[in-house]
Amino acid sequence: MQAPPVIDLYAVAYEAPNETLKFLESLKHVCVPFSLTVVENASPHPKVREVLQGLPFATIKSLAMCSSAEVIFNTENVGYAKAINHASVHGSAPYLAALNCDIEFLEAVDVVGDIVAYFEANPNVGVIGPRTVDEHNRLTHGAIIETGIASEQHRFWMHLDQGQASDVLSVPTVSGATYFARRSMWSELTRCPDFQRVAAGAEGAFLPTAHFYEETWCSYHARAHEWEVVYLGTTSMRHLWHRSSPQGSKDMHGPQTYFRQACREHGIPTE
């Protein structure tokens, strides 16, 4: 009998068919029972749909640790945050992860097991982000540290990973590409009346921006509800950075304004 999932994995596929294929193939390195929901966000690249409708996705269901796997095909690109929020209503495992499709689980690194173990040992922790490196072993997430109220910077950004980011820190937020959360916290934040006033009908805890700040809001909101946000540098994943996000250079003014509006509604300082 298949074990019930310990974690629900939610991934958004947009463009980057080769990276999406590698992401799917890397799921064989997940060492705890999981479910998978992929949102195909109306990518204009036809090969993305081919990967998700063909053998690469079908083989996921045969993995020993996979309890279920499904794809939601959107007819329009609703953005990363709304796609994750919608996917998050599928499943009820104790933990969840919001993932880009340009990430990979690494062989011989039980990153999900490490993260679940940290959650279970620290019941006050609501959000965890692991260390991530690119294909050249450069750090794409070595902790996001606070430099002032609502002002953060990536530590060791694009430095060669030589172990300098292998610590554990309480942080203001973590990368939205590999965002692990406690289900009970996610549900609590989603139902929060202050959040629903600025994001009416939101199905999950990410702020439904067009791009960016969705995970920053979730982390700030979590801390306002007395949950801790942790960078877990003792475990690692690969993230190729913006391979699945061609909008990376778009203006951030609108999402930033929305983020600050949500913070004001909840009484979270940003100035």
Secondary structure per residue as TSV (DSSP state, phi and psi in degrees):
chain	resnum	aa	ss	phi	psi
A	1	M	-	360.0	134.9
A	2	Q	-	-67.9	131.6
A	3	A	-	-68.9	143.4
A	4	P	-	-65.2	148.9
A	5	P	-	-66.0	140.5
A	6	V	S	-86.4	-28.1
A	7	I	E	-142.7	141.8
A	8	D	E	-102.1	122.7
A	9	L	E	-98.3	126.2
A	10	Y	E	-119.3	122.2
A	11	A	E	-128.7	146.3
A	12	V	E	-113.4	124.5
A	13	A	E	-104.1	124.3
A	14	Y	-	-151.4	118.9
A	15	E	S	60.4	-162.0
A	16	A	-	49.8	57.5
A	17	P	H	-62.2	-37.4
A	18	N	H	-65.4	-41.4
A	19	E	H	-68.0	-37.6
A	20	T	H	-62.8	-41.0
A	21	L	H	-62.4	-44.4
A	22	K	H	-64.0	-38.1
A	23	F	H	-59.4	-48.2
A	24	L	H	-61.8	-43.9
A	25	E	H	-63.4	-31.7
A	26	S	H	-74.1	-12.9
A	27	L	G	-63.4	-17.8
A	28	K	G	-65.8	-13.9
A	29	H	G	-90.8	-1.3
A	30	V	-	-78.7	123.8
A	31	C	-	-106.1	9.8
A	32	V	S	-125.2	154.4
A	33	P	-	-58.7	132.9
A	34	F	E	-142.3	158.1
A	35	S	E	-112.9	156.0
A	36	L	E	-130.1	130.3
A	37	T	E	-127.4	120.0
A	38	V	E	-108.7	131.2
A	39	V	E	-101.4	115.7
A	40	E	E	-87.3	110.4
A	41	N	-	-92.4	50.0
A	42	A	-	55.7	47.0
A	43	S	-	-65.4	136.9
A	44	P	S	-73.0	-10.7
A	45	H	-	-85.7	112.1
A	46	P	H	-63.5	-24.2
A	47	K	H	-69.5	-23.5
A	48	V	H	-62.4	-47.4
A	49	R	H	-63.6	-38.1
A	50	E	H	-60.9	-43.7
A	51	V	H	-61.4	-42.6
A	52	L	H	-80.0	-18.8
A	53	Q	H	-98.7	-7.0
A	54	G	S	-107.4	-160.4
A	55	L	H	-59.9	-39.1
A	56	P	H	-54.1	-41.1
A	57	F	H	-78.0	-38.1
A	58	A	H	-59.1	-34.3
A	59	T	G	-68.8	-21.7
A	60	I	G	-59.6	-38.1
A	61	K	G	-65.8	-18.1
A	62	S	G	-89.7	-6.0
A	63	L	S	-67.0	140.9
A	64	A	T	-59.6	-33.5
A	65	M	T	-91.2	-4.2
A	66	C	E	-90.5	116.9
A	67	S	E	-86.0	-29.7
A	68	S	E	-164.8	155.3
A	69	A	E	-149.5	132.0
A	70	E	E	-146.3	159.4
A	71	V	E	-121.0	134.6
A	72	I	E	-104.4	118.8
A	73	F	E	-97.4	110.3
A	74	N	-	-81.2	149.0
A	75	T	S	-91.1	-9.1
A	76	E	S	-147.4	156.0
A	77	N	-	-78.4	106.7
A	78	V	-	-91.9	1.0
A	79	G	-	90.6	160.5
A	80	Y	H	-63.8	-47.1
A	81	A	H	-62.8	-48.7
A	82	K	H	-64.9	-35.7
A	83	A	H	-64.6	-44.3
A	84	I	H	-64.9	-44.6
A	85	N	H	-57.2	-44.3
A	86	H	H	-66.3	-42.2
A	87	A	H	-62.8	-32.4
A	88	S	T	-67.7	-12.7
A	89	V	T	-78.9	-10.3
A	90	H	S	-92.0	108.7
A	91	G	-	109.7	159.1
A	92	S	-	-146.6	26.6
A	93	A	-	-63.5	158.3
A	94	P	S	-61.8	-22.4
A	95	Y	E	-134.3	158.5
A	96	L	E	-143.1	162.1
A	97	A	E	-138.3	132.9
A	98	A	E	-98.4	125.2
A	99	L	E	-134.0	140.0
A	100	N	E	-75.7	161.5
A	101	C	T	-91.1	10.6
A	102	D	T	-107.1	27.6
A	103	I	E	-111.7	161.6
A	104	E	E	-141.1	142.1
A	105	F	-	-82.7	135.0
A	106	L	-	-94.0	145.5
A	107	E	T	-64.3	140.9
A	108	A	T	68.4	10.8
A	109	V	-	-122.3	107.5
A	110	D	-	-84.0	66.4
A	111	V	H	-62.7	-41.7
A	112	V	H	-68.2	-41.5
A	113	G	H	-61.8	-40.0
A	114	D	H	-63.0	-43.1
A	115	I	H	-68.8	-44.1
A	116	V	H	-61.0	-42.8
A	117	A	H	-62.1	-38.7
A	118	Y	H	-67.5	-42.7
A	119	F	H	-56.5	-47.4
A	120	E	H	-69.7	-28.0
A	121	A	H	-83.7	-13.8
A	122	N	-	-134.4	83.0
A	123	P	T	-64.9	-12.7
A	124	N	T	-86.0	-8.2
A	125	V	E	-86.7	125.5
A	126	G	E	-106.8	-24.9
A	127	V	E	-136.8	138.3
A	128	I	E	-135.4	138.3
A	129	G	E	-125.9	125.1
A	130	P	E	-81.5	167.4
A	131	R	E	-65.5	139.8
A	132	T	E	-130.0	147.2
A	133	V	E	-131.2	157.4
A	134	D	-	-92.5	-171.0
A	135	E	T	-68.1	-13.0
A	136	H	T	-103.8	13.7
A	137	N	S	63.7	29.9
A	138	R	B	-94.1	143.7
A	139	L	E	-72.0	121.0
A	140	T	E	-104.1	-10.6
A	141	H	E	-153.6	105.5
A	142	G	S	-121.4	27.1
A	143	A	-	99.1	138.7
A	144	I	E	-103.5	114.4
A	145	I	E	-107.0	152.8
A	146	E	E	-82.9	131.5
A	147	T	E	-116.9	6.7
A	148	G	E	158.3	172.7
A	149	I	T	-60.8	123.5
A	150	A	T	56.1	32.1
A	151	S	E	-135.7	115.3
A	152	E	E	-130.5	163.9
A	153	Q	E	-144.3	150.3
A	154	H	E	-72.9	124.4
A	155	R	T	-79.6	136.5
A	156	F	T	59.5	31.2
A	157	W	T	-56.1	120.7
A	158	M	T	62.2	18.8
A	159	H	-	-79.4	149.4
A	160	L	B	-62.0	130.5
A	161	D	-	-73.7	108.2
A	162	Q	S	-120.2	26.1
A	163	G	S	91.4	-0.5
A	164	Q	T	-73.8	-11.9
A	165	A	T	-116.2	30.3
A	166	S	-	-96.5	23.9
A	167	D	S	-98.0	-178.9
A	168	V	E	-122.7	124.8
A	169	L	E	-133.6	145.6
A	170	S	E	-81.6	126.2
A	171	V	-	-132.2	164.0
A	172	P	S	-71.3	-33.9
A	173	T	B	-161.5	172.6
A	174	V	-	-133.4	173.1
A	175	S	-	-63.1	135.3
A	176	G	T	-74.4	-11.0
A	177	A	T	-77.7	-25.7
A	178	T	E	-138.9	73.7
A	179	Y	E	-109.1	107.5
A	180	F	E	-102.0	135.2
A	181	A	E	-140.0	153.5
A	182	R	E	-79.4	130.9
A	183	R	H	-59.8	-42.4
A	184	S	H	-62.2	-38.3
A	185	M	H	-66.9	-45.9
A	186	W	H	-54.9	-44.9
A	187	S	H	-66.1	-41.5
A	188	E	H	-60.6	-45.8
A	189	L	H	-68.3	-37.0
A	190	T	H	-62.1	-40.2
A	191	R	H	-80.7	-10.5
A	192	C	-	-55.2	123.6
A	193	P	H	-58.0	-37.8
A	194	D	H	-63.0	-40.5
A	195	F	H	-66.1	-44.9
A	196	Q	H	-66.4	-22.5
A	197	R	H	-68.0	-32.3
A	198	V	H	-100.9	-8.5
A	199	A	S	-140.8	58.6
A	200	A	T	-54.7	126.8
A	201	G	T	82.3	4.3
A	202	A	-	-56.9	132.8
A	203	E	S	-89.0	-12.0
A	204	G	S	-145.5	-175.9
A	205	A	S	-89.7	-5.8
A	206	F	S	-73.8	138.3
A	207	L	-	-67.4	123.4
A	208	P	-	-77.1	63.5
A	209	T	-	-77.6	162.8
A	210	A	S	-67.4	-34.0
A	211	H	S	-169.2	135.4
A	212	F	S	71.9	158.9
A	213	Y	-	72.0	-3.9
A	214	E	H	-63.7	-43.7
A	215	E	H	-78.7	-30.5
A	216	T	H	-61.7	-45.9
A	217	W	H	-59.6	-47.6
A	218	C	H	-59.3	-40.7
A	219	S	H	-68.5	-45.1
A	220	Y	H	-61.1	-42.2
A	221	H	H	-64.6	-41.6
A	222	A	H	-59.6	-45.2
A	223	R	H	-66.8	-33.8
A	224	A	H	-65.3	-26.3
A	225	H	T	-94.2	15.9
A	226	E	T	69.6	29.0
A	227	W	-	-97.2	146.4
A	228	E	E	-91.7	143.2
A	229	V	E	-110.1	127.3
A	230	V	E	-126.9	134.2
A	231	Y	E	-91.8	121.7
A	232	L	E	-108.6	89.4
A	233	G	E	-82.1	1.5
A	234	T	E	-83.2	-2.5
A	235	T	E	-140.8	159.4
A	236	S	E	-143.6	152.8
A	237	M	E	-135.8	171.1
A	238	R	E	-103.5	135.3
A	239	H	E	-137.1	122.9
A	240	L	-	-88.9	-4.4
A	241	W	S	66.5	102.6
A	242	H	S	65.8	16.1
A	243	R	T	-69.3	-29.8
A	244	S	T	-104.9	17.5
A	245	S	-	-139.1	77.0
A	246	P	G	-66.3	-10.7
A	247	Q	G	-84.9	9.0
A	248	G	G	-56.0	-26.6
A	249	S	G	-97.3	7.0
A	250	K	S	-69.1	158.2
A	251	D	-	-59.4	133.0
A	252	M	-	-99.2	3.0
A	253	H	H	-61.6	-46.8
A	254	G	H	-60.5	-52.6
A	255	P	H	-60.1	-37.7
A	256	Q	H	-64.5	-41.6
A	257	T	H	-62.5	-42.5
A	258	Y	H	-64.3	-42.9
A	259	F	H	-57.8	-46.4
A	260	R	H	-67.2	-34.9
A	261	Q	H	-62.3	-44.3
A	262	A	H	-63.6	-40.3
A	263	C	H	-64.3	-43.7
A	264	R	H	-60.2	-42.1
A	265	E	H	-60.0	-32.6
A	266	H	H	-96.7	-2.0
A	267	G	T	75.2	27.4
A	268	I	-	-94.4	122.0
A	269	P	-	-70.3	139.0
A	270	T	-	-132.3	2.5
A	271	E	-	-115.7	360.0
